[in-house]
Amino acid sequence: MELKNKVVVITGGTGGIGRAMAKAFLAEGAKAVMLADLNADAVAAAAREIGCDGMACDVTQEAQIQALVKTTEERHGPIDLFCSNAGAGGPGVLTDADNAVWQKQWELHVMAHLYAARAVLPSMIARGQGYLLNTASAAGLLAALGTGPYTVTKAAAVKLAEFLSITHGDDGIKVSVLCPQGVNTAMAPKRLGDGQTDGIIEPEQLARTVVDALRDERFYVLPHPEVEEYVRRKGNDIDRWLGGMRRLRRKSKQQEG
């Protein structure tokens, strides 16, 4: 997909990744970008700074996603690219993350993508074209230590993107899934535990990777290219990979102690 003259929606739009993608898309000649995020004042400020449109939206509420799509179409025309980007950390593992944490992560990282697809697919399928970019994480392809709800729901986000591509590829719908490691945003620490990242990149670098991946219509968008090799190794020998992750966990716990 070339972004010139395209109408784009970006949820989680006031954060580092969403904001950087908005700027990059406009630089590529996008016709309109609609930012969406929880805080109306933050959305308005970001939209003014970037020079785009914006509105408040809680992506865990399907009616609000539908309103976002309707408002965008009324103001700018049919949506060409929907970037379902909103997300948040979910610390804890099985025993110390309560059900509310798991449910919130599920709603934010899985159901929000589903709500977005439901809202935009009818128009896209009728036109025979459209693009969904869902933000997951390298954790969804591999694993992040100590963040069970995050890792599991991000894995589900990857699977949902796969399913959308399989189901609607013949309808002219393109799907990509964004799977970064560490990115220098408010959500991520400046440095992560040993072995859990191949470096913290800036959101602007990630946005350039996104633009290139959209142009090539690649399913995996990997701002940290090393992730592709890790996924290959995992697929080649899952037992060896699991053993390596357990060793990494032990090393991390020793460093914490």
SERO-4910 file (N, C-alpha, C, O; in steps of 0.05 Angstrom, whole numbers):
BEGIN
 pado doro    nc1    nc2    nc3   cac1   cac2   cac3    cc1    cc2    cc3    oc1    oc2    oc3
  Met    A     17    -24      0      0      0      0     17     25      0     35     28     16
  Glu    A     12     42    -18     23     69    -17      4     87     -1    -20     86     -5
  Leu    A     16    103     16     -1    119     35    -11    145     22    -28    158     34
  Lys    A     -1    153      0    -10    177    -13    -40    177    -18    -51    158    -29
  Asn    A    -54    198     -8    -82    202    -12   -100    182      4   -123    179     -2
  Lys    A    -88    168     23   -103    148     39   -115    161     64   -103    179     75
  Val    A   -137    150     73   -150    157     98   -142    136    119   -147    112    115
  Val    A   -131    146    141   -120    128    161   -131    134    189   -135    157    196
  Val    A   -137    113    204   -144    116    233   -123    102    249   -113     81    242
  Ile    A   -115    116    271    -94    105    289   -105    106    318   -108    128    328
  Thr    A   -110     83    330   -117     84    358    -92     83    375    -70     76    365
  Gly    A    -94     91    400    -70     95    416    -53    116    403    -28    115    404
  Gly    A    -66    136    392    -53    155    375    -36    177    388    -20    190    375
  Thr    A    -40    181    414    -25    202    427      1    192    438     18    209    446
  Gly    A      5    166    439     30    155    449     52    156    429     49    165    407
  Gly    A     76    146    437     99    149    420     97    135    393    103    147    373
  Ile    A     87    110    393     85     96    368     63    107    350     67    112    327
  Gly    A     39    112    362     17    123    346     23    150    335     17    156    312
  Arg    A     35    167    351     42    194    343     63    193    320     61    208    300
  Ala    A     83    176    323    104    174    303     93    164    277    100    173    255
  Met    A     74    144    278     62    134    254     46    156    240     46    158    215
  Ala    A     31    171    255     15    193    243     32    212    228     26    220    205
  Lys    A     54    220    240     72    239    226     84    227    201     86    240    180
  Ala    A     92    201    203    104    188    180     84    185    158     91    188    134
  Phe    A     59    178    164     39    174    144     32    201    130     29    201    105
  Leu    A     30    222    145     25    248    133     49    256    115     44    268     93
  Ala    A     73    250    123     96    257    107     96    241     81    107    250     61
  Glu    A     83    218     81     80    202     57     57    211     39     53    199     18
  Gly    A     42    231     48     21    242     32     -7    232     38    -25    235     21
  Ala    A    -11    221     62    -38    212     69    -58    234     67    -51    257     74
  Lys    A    -81    228     57   -102    249     55   -112    258     82   -115    282     86
  Ala    A   -115    240    101   -125    247    127   -116    226    147   -115    202    140
  Val    A   -109    235    171   -104    216    193   -122    224    217   -123    247    225
  Met    A   -136    204    227   -153    207    251   -139    193    274   -137    169    274
  Leu    A   -131    209    294   -120    198    319   -143    192    338   -163    207    339
  Ala    A   -140    171    353   -159    164    374   -144    155    399   -125    140    397
  Asp    A   -154    163    422   -142    155    447   -163    161    469   -183    173    464
  Leu    A   -156    152    493   -176    155    515   -181    183    523   -204    191    527
  Asn    A   -160    199    526   -162    226    537   -167    247    515   -151    251    497
  Ala    A   -191    260    516   -199    278    495   -179    302    493   -173    310    471
  Asp    A   -170    312    516   -152    335    515   -125    327    502   -114    342    487
  Ala    A   -115    303    509    -90    294    498    -92    289    468    -74    296    453
  Val    A   -115    278    459   -119    274    431   -120    301    416   -107    304    395
  Ala    A   -134    320    427   -136    347    414   -109    360    412   -102    371    391
  Ala    A    -93    358    433    -66    370    433    -48    356    413    -34    370    398
  Ala    A    -49    330    412    -32    315    393    -41    321    364    -24    324    346
  Ala    A    -67    322    359    -77    328    332    -68    356    323    -60    360    300
  Arg    A    -69    375    341    -60    402    334    -30    402    327    -22    415    308
  Glu    A    -15    389    344     14    388    339     21    375    312     38    385    298
  Ile    A      8    353    306     15    338    282      2    350    257     13    348    235
  Gly    A    -21    362    261    -36    373    238    -55    353    226    -57    350    202
  Cys    A    -70    339    244    -89    319    234   -114    321    251   -118    340    266
  Asp    A   -132    301    248   -157    301    262   -154    283    287   -135    268    289
  Gly    A   -174    284    305   -172    267    329   -198    267    344   -214    285    342
  Met    A   -203    245    359   -226    243    376   -220    223    398   -204    205    395
  Ala    A   -235    226    420   -232    208    443   -246    181    436   -267    181    424
  Cys    A   -233    159    445   -245    133    440   -233    113    460   -209    111    463
  Asp    A   -251     98    473   -243     75    489   -246     50    472   -268     41    466
  Val    A   -223     39    463   -224     17    443   -235     -9    455   -241    -27    440
  Thr    A   -238    -10    481   -250    -34    493   -280    -34    492   -293    -52    501
  Gln    A   -291    -12    482   -320     -9    479   -327     -9    449   -321     10    435
  Glu    A   -341    -30    441   -346    -33    412   -362    -10    401   -357     -1    378
  Ala    A   -381      1    415   -397     23    405   -379     48    400   -384     63    381
  Gln    A   -359     52    416   -341     75    412   -324     71    387   -318     90    373
  Ile    A   -315     46    382   -300     40    357   -318     46    333   -309     57    313
  Gln    A   -343     37    334   -362     42    312   -366     72    308   -368     81    285
  Ala    A   -368     87    330   -371    116    327   -346    129    315   -348    147    299
  Leu    A   -323    119    322   -298    128    311   -297    124    280   -290    142    265
  Val    A   -305    101    272   -306     95    243   -326    112    229   -320    123    208
  Lys    A   -350    114    240   -371    131    228   -362    160    225   -366    172    204
  Thr    A   -351    171    247   -342    199    246   -320    203    226   -320    223    211
  Thr    A   -301    185    224   -279    187    205   -290    187    176   -283    203    160
  Glu    A   -308    168    171   -320    166    144   -336    191    137   -335    200    114
  Glu    A   -350    202    156   -366    227    151   -348    250    145   -354    267    128
  Arg    A   -325    252    158   -307    275    155   -288    272    131   -282    292    118
  His    A   -280    247    126   -257    244    107   -262    223     85   -246    221     67
  Gly    A   -284    208     87   -289    188     67   -281    160     77   -273    157    100
  Pro    A   -283    140     59   -277    113     67   -249    109     79   -230    122     70
  Ile    A   -247     92     99   -221     87    112   -206     66     96   -215     45     90
  Asp    A   -181     74     89   -163     56     74   -147     39     93   -141     15     86
  Leu    A   -138     50    115   -120     36    133   -129     41    162   -131     64    171
  Phe    A   -134     20    177   -141     22    205   -118     10    221   -113    -14    219
  Cys    A   -105     27    237    -83     18    254    -93     15    283    -97     34    297
  Ser    A    -98    -10    290   -108    -16    317    -84    -19    335    -72    -40    337
  Asn    A    -77      3    347    -50      6    360    -51      8    390    -30      6    403
  Ala    A    -74     14    402    -75     18    431    -67     -6    446    -73    -29    439
  Gly    A    -52     -2    468    -43    -24    485    -32    -14    511    -28     10    514
  Ala    A    -27    -32    529    -16    -25    555     -3    -50    567     -9    -72    560
  Gly    A     16    -45    585     30    -67    599     11    -82    618     -8    -71    628
  Gly    A     18   -108    622      3   -124    641     22   -141    657     26   -164    649
  Pro    A     33   -131    679     53   -146    694     40   -170    709     16   -171    713
  Gly    A     58   -188    717     49   -211    733     49   -237    717     51   -236    693
  Val    A     47   -259    732     46   -285    719     19   -298    727     -1   -284    730
  Leu    A     19   -324    729     -7   -337    734    -18   -332    762    -42   -330    766
  Thr    A      0   -331    782     -9   -330    810    -11   -302    821    -26   -298    841
  Asp    A      2   -282    809      1   -256    821    -12   -235    803    -10   -211    809
  Ala    A    -25   -243    782    -41   -225    765    -70   -234    768    -77   -256    761
  Asp    A    -86   -216    779   -114   -224    785   -131   -225    759   -121   -216    738
  Asn    A   -155   -235    761   -172   -238    738   -178   -211    724   -181   -211    699
  Ala    A   -179   -190    739   -185   -164    727   -163   -155    708   -168   -144    687
  Val    A   -138   -161    716   -115   -154    698   -117   -170    673   -114   -159    651
  Trp    A   -121   -196    675   -123   -213    651   -146   -204    633   -143   -203    609
  Gln    A   -169   -197    645   -192   -190    629   -187   -163    614   -194   -160    591
  Lys    A   -175   -144    628   -169   -118    616   -149   -121    593   -153   -109    572
  Gln    A   -129   -138    597   -110   -143    575   -123   -156    551   -117   -150    528
  Trp    A   -141   -175    557   -156   -188    535   -173   -168    519   -173   -169    495
  Glu    A   -187   -151    533   -204   -132    520   -188   -112    503   -196   -104    481
  Leu    A   -164   -104    514   -148    -84    500   -132    -95    477   -129    -82    457
  His    A   -122   -119    480   -103   -130    460   -116   -150    441   -103   -157    421
  Val    A   -140   -158    446   -153   -177    428   -180   -166    419   -184   -162    395
  Met    A   -198   -161    437   -225   -152    430   -225   -126    415   -241   -121    397
  Ala    A   -207   -108    422   -205    -82    408   -198    -86    379   -209    -72    362
  His    A   -180   -105    373   -174   -111    345   -199   -122    331   -204   -116    307
  Leu    A   -213   -140    345   -237   -152    333   -258   -130    328   -271   -130    306
  Tyr    A   -262   -113    347   -282    -91    343   -275    -74    319   -293    -66    304
  Ala    A   -249    -67    316   -241    -51    294   -246    -65    267   -257    -53    249
  Ala    A   -240    -91    266   -245   -106    241   -274   -107    235   -282   -102    212
  Arg    A   -291   -112    255   -320   -112    250   -330    -86    239   -348    -85    222
  Ala    A   -318    -64    249   -328    -37    242   -320    -29    213   -336    -16    199
  Val    A   -296    -37    205   -287    -27    179   -289    -47    156   -290    -39    133
  Leu    A   -290    -73    163   -290    -93    141   -314    -91    122   -309    -95     98
  Pro    A   -338    -86    131   -360    -85    111   -355    -66     88   -359    -72     65
  Ser    A   -346    -41     95   -341    -21     74   -317    -30     58   -317    -27     33
  Met    A   -296    -40     70   -272    -48     56   -278    -71     36   -269    -70     13
  Ile    A   -293    -91     45   -300   -113     28   -317   -104      5   -314   -114    -17
  Ala    A   -336    -86     10   -353    -76    -11   -337    -62    -33   -344    -63    -56
  Arg    A   -315    -49    -24   -297    -35    -44   -276    -53    -55   -262    -46    -75
  Gly    A   -273    -77    -43   -252    -96    -53   -224    -88    -45   -205    -97    -58
  Gln    A   -221    -71    -25   -194    -63    -16   -196    -51     12   -216    -39     20
  Gly    A   -173    -53     26   -171    -42     53   -148    -55     67   -138    -77     59
  Tyr    A   -139    -42     89   -115    -52    103   -119    -50    133   -129    -29    143
  Leu    A   -112    -71    147   -113    -72    176    -84    -75    186    -71    -94    178
  Leu    A    -76    -57    203    -50    -60    217    -55    -62    246    -64    -43    259
  Asn    A    -50    -85    258    -54    -90    286    -28    -91    301     -9   -105    293
  Thr    A    -26    -75    322     -2    -75    338     -3    -97    359    -21    -98    375
  Ala    A     16   -115    357     20   -136    377     46   -131    391     50   -109    403
  Ser    A     65   -149    390     91   -146    403    108   -170    396     97   -192    390
  Ala    A    134   -167    398    151   -190    395    145   -210    418    150   -234    414
  Ala    A    135   -200    440    127   -218    462    105   -238    452    103   -260    462
  Gly    A     88   -229    434     68   -247    423     78   -268    405     65   -289    402
  Leu    A    101   -264    393    114   -284    376    132   -302    393    136   -325    386
  Leu    A    144   -290    414    163   -305    431    153   -306    459    135   -322    465
  Ala    A    163   -289    477    153   -288    504    167   -265    518    190   -258    512
  Ala    A    154   -253    537    166   -233    555    164   -243    583    143   -250    593
  Leu    A    187   -244    597    188   -255    624    173   -237    643    176   -212    643
  Gly    A    157   -249    661    144   -235    682    119   -219    674    108   -205    690
  Thr    A    110   -222    649     86   -208    640     67   -227    626     63   -226    602
  Gly    A     56   -245    642     39   -266    631     15   -255    616     10   -263    593
  Pro    A     -2   -237    628    -25   -227    614    -18   -213    587    -32   -216    567
  Tyr    A      4   -198    588     13   -184    564     21   -203    542     12   -201    520
  Thr    A     39   -222    549     49   -241    530     27   -258    518     26   -262    493
  Val    A      9   -268    534    -12   -286    524    -31   -271    506    -39   -282    485
  Thr    A    -39   -247    514    -59   -232    497    -46   -222    472    -59   -219    451
  Lys    A    -20   -215    473     -7   -206    448     -4   -230    429     -5   -226    405
  Ala    A      0   -254    440      1   -278    422    -26   -282    409    -28   -289    385
  Ala    A    -48   -277    424    -74   -280    413    -79   -258    391    -93   -263    372
  Ala    A    -67   -235    395    -70   -213    375    -57   -222    349    -67   -216    327
  Val    A    -34   -235    351    -20   -245    327    -38   -265    312    -41   -264    288
  Lys    A    -49   -283    328    -66   -304    316    -91   -292    303   -100   -301    282
  Leu    A   -103   -272    316   -126   -259    304   -119   -246    277   -134   -248    258
  Ala    A    -95   -233    276    -87   -221    251    -83   -242    229    -90   -238    206
  Glu    A    -71   -265    237    -68   -287    218    -96   -296    207    -99   -300    183
  Phe    A   -115   -299    226   -141   -308    218   -155   -288    199   -168   -296    180
  Leu    A   -152   -262    205   -164   -242    188   -152   -243    160   -166   -240    140
  Ser    A   -125   -247    158   -112   -249    132   -122   -273    117   -127   -271     93
  Ile    A   -124   -295    130   -133   -320    117   -162   -317    107   -168   -324     84
  Thr    A   -179   -306    124   -207   -305    119   -214   -284     98   -233   -288     82
  His    A   -200   -261     98   -209   -239     81   -188   -231     60   -192   -211     46
  Gly    A   -166   -246     58   -147   -239     37   -159   -240      9   -152   -223     -8
  Asp    A   -177   -259      4   -189   -261    -23   -210   -239    -27   -220   -236    -49
  Asp    A   -217   -224     -6   -235   -201     -9   -220   -176    -15   -232   -154    -17
  Gly    A   -194   -177    -18   -178   -154    -23   -168   -140      2   -158   -117      0
  Ile    A   -170   -153     25   -162   -141     50   -133   -150     56   -127   -174     57
  Lys    A   -116   -130     61    -89   -135     70    -87   -133    100   -101   -116    112
  Val    A    -70   -149    113    -67   -149    142    -37   -150    148    -22   -166    137
  Ser    A    -29   -134    167     -2   -135    178     -4   -134    208    -23   -123    219
  Val    A     17   -145    221     17   -145    250     45   -134    259     65   -144    251
  Leu    A     44   -113    275     68    -99    284     78   -112    310     63   -113    329
  Cys    A    103   -122    309    114   -137    332    141   -126    340    161   -139    335
  Pro    A    142   -103    353    168    -93    362    177   -105    388    161   -117    403
  Gln    A    203   -102    394    213   -107    421    212    -79    435    191    -66    434
  Gly    A    234    -71    447    233    -46    463    232    -21    446    248    -18    427
  Val    A    213     -3    452    211     23    438    211     44    459    199     41    481
  Asn    A    225     66    454    228     88    473    202    104    476    199    126    464
  Thr    A    183     94    491    158    107    496    152    108    526    168     96    541
  Ala    A    131    121    533    123    122    562    117     94    573    119     89    597
  Met    A    109     76    555    101     49    564    125     31    569    123     12    585
  Ala    A    148     36    557    171     18    559    193     30    576    197     55    575
  Pro    A    206     14    591    230     24    606    252     31    587    253     22    564
  Lys    A    271     47    597    294     55    580    311     31    573    324     30    552
  Arg    A    312     11    591    326    -14    584    312    -37    596    299    -35    618
  Leu    A    313    -60    583    298    -83    591    317   -104    601    342   -102    597
  Gly    A    306   -125    614    322   -146    625    339   -161    605    333   -160    581
  Asp    A    360   -173    614    379   -187    597    365   -206    578    349   -223    586
  Gly    A    372   -203    552    361   -222    532    333   -216    523    322   -231    507
  Gln    A    320   -195    534    292   -190    527    289   -169    505    267   -164    497
  Thr    A    311   -158    496    309   -138    474    335   -137    459    356   -142    471
  Asp    A    334   -129    434    358   -124    419    362    -94    416    372    -85    395
  Gly    A    355    -80    437    359    -51    436    333    -36    437    313    -44    425
  Ile    A    334    -13    450    310      5    451    312     23    427    331     39    424
  Ile    A    292     22    409    292     40    385    273     63    390    256     63    408
  Glu    A    277     84    374    259    107    375    234    103    359    234     88    339
  Pro    A    211    115    367    186    111    353    188    119    323    175    107    306
  Glu    A    205    139    317    208    147    290    220    126    272    213    122    249
  Gln    A    239    111    284    251     89    269    231     67    264    229     56    242
  Leu    A    215     61    284    193     41    281    174     50    259    166     34    242
  Ala    A    167     76    259    148     86    239    158     82    210    143     77    192
  Arg    A    184     86    207    196     82    180    194     53    172    189     47    148
  Thr    A    198     35    191    195      6    185    166      0    177    161    -16    159
  Val    A    147     13    191    119      8    185    113     17    156     99      3    141
  Val    A    122     41    149    117     51    122    128     32    101    114     26     81
  Asp    A    152     22    105    164      3     86    148    -23     85    144    -34     63
  Ala    A    140    -33    108    125    -58    109     98    -56     95     89    -74     81
  Leu    A     85    -33    100     59    -28     86     63    -27     56     46    -38     41
  Arg    A     84    -14     47     89    -12     19     93    -40      6     84    -46    -16
  Asp    A    107    -57     21    112    -85     12     90   -104     19     90   -127      9
  Glu    A     71    -95     35     48   -111     44     58   -137     58     48   -159     53
  Arg    A     77   -133     76     88   -155     92     70   -160    116     60   -141    128
  Phe    A     65   -186    122     48   -192    145     63   -184    171     52   -169    187
  Tyr    A     87   -194    175    102   -187    199    116   -160    195    130   -155    175
  Val    A    111   -141    214    126   -116    214    144   -117    238    136   -116    261
  Leu    A    170   -120    233    190   -126    253    211   -104    255    231   -105    241
  Pro    A    206    -84    271    226    -62    274    253    -72    285    274    -60    280
  His    A    252    -95    300    277   -108    308    279   -133    290    267   -154    296
  Pro    A    295   -132    269    295   -154    249    305   -181    261    299   -202    249
  Glu    A    320   -180    283    329   -205    296    306   -223    304    310   -248    306
  Val    A    283   -212    308    260   -227    318    253   -249    298    244   -271    305
  Glu    A    256   -244    272    249   -264    252    265   -289    255    255   -311    253
  Glu    A    291   -286    262    308   -310    266    300   -324    291    300   -349    292
  Tyr    A    293   -309    312    285   -322    337    259   -339    333    257   -361    343
  Val    A    241   -328    317    216   -342    311    222   -368    296    210   -389    300
  Arg    A    241   -366    277    249   -389    262    261   -411    280    255   -435    277
  Arg    A    279   -403    298    291   -422    316    269   -435    334    270   -459    339
  Lys    A    251   -419    343    229   -430    360    213   -451    344    207   -472    355
  Gly    A    207   -445    319    192   -464    303    207   -489    296    196   -510    294
  Asn    A    234   -486    293    250   -509    287    253   -529    310    254   -553    305
  Asp    A    253   -519    335    257   -536    358    245   -523    382    259   -510    398
  Ile    A    219   -527    386    205   -514    408    216   -522    435    217   -506    453
  Asp    A    223   -548    439    233   -556    465    260   -543    472    264   -535    495
  Arg    A    277   -540    452    302   -526    457    297   -497    464    309   -485    482
  Trp    A    278   -485    449    271   -456    454    260   -453    483    268   -434    497
  Leu    A    242   -470    491    231   -469    518    253   -472    539    253   -458    559
  Gly    A    271   -490    534    293   -494    553    310   -468    555    319   -461    577
  Gly    A    315   -456    532    330   -431    532    316   -409    547    329   -393    561
  Met    A    290   -407    544    274   -387    558    274   -392    588    275   -373    604
  Arg    A    274   -417    596    275   -423    625    302   -415    636    304   -404    659
  Arg    A    323   -420    621    350   -411    630    351   -381    632    363   -370    651
  Leu    A    339   -367    613    339   -337    614    323   -328    638    331   -308    651
  Arg    A    301   -341    645    285   -334    668    301   -338    694    301   -320    711
  Arg    A    316   -360    696    332   -365    720    354   -343    723    359   -333    744
  Lys    A    366   -336    700    387   -316    701    375   -289    710    387   -274    725
  Ser    A    352   -283    699    339   -257    706    332   -256    736    336   -236    749
  Lys    A    322   -278    747    314   -279    775    339   -277    793    338   -265    814
  Gln    A    361   -289    784    386   -287    799    396   -258    800    406   -249    821
  Gln    A    393   -244    778    402   -216    777    384   -198    795    394   -180    807
  Glu    A    358   -205    795    340   -190    812    347   -194    842    345   -176    858
  Gly    A    355   -219    849    362   -225    876    387   -212    885    395   -216    908
***
